[in-house]
Amino acid sequence: TSVRELIKQYQTELASSADLLPERAAKMLVELSALKGSVLEEIRNRQGQYQQVLLLALDNEKSAARAKIKAEASADYQNLLEAKNANEVLTEMIRGLKYFLREKSIEYRENSF
């Protein structure tokens, strides 16, 4: 299972869970946080690959702007963008789960009195 597929599964579960339990939300938060660590490592690796492509393009082109355009047309750059996008999606899901858990905590405290 790819990272993209895992993220899609979590997105689907969150979107279809009108009655998400706090226990499940907490577990998802931990899992997504771990997945984010893997995605950040992947971004670092893909950034290095893209930098190599850019350096090669700079050696072969007369202008830096043309080299950058050429490097951004590479599969390595597309892979980097995909990893960055996955990181943004994970960040938003984590924020949403934190907000959900905070609201449930407040609700629980109010109902316990």
Secondary structure as GFF3:
##gff-version 3
##sequence-region A 1 113
A	DSSP	alpha_helix	3	16	.	.	.	ID=ss1
A	DSSP	alpha_helix	22	60	.	.	.	ID=ss2
A	DSSP	alpha_helix	64	72	.	.	.	ID=ss3
A	DSSP	alpha_helix	75	111	.	.	.	ID=ss4
###
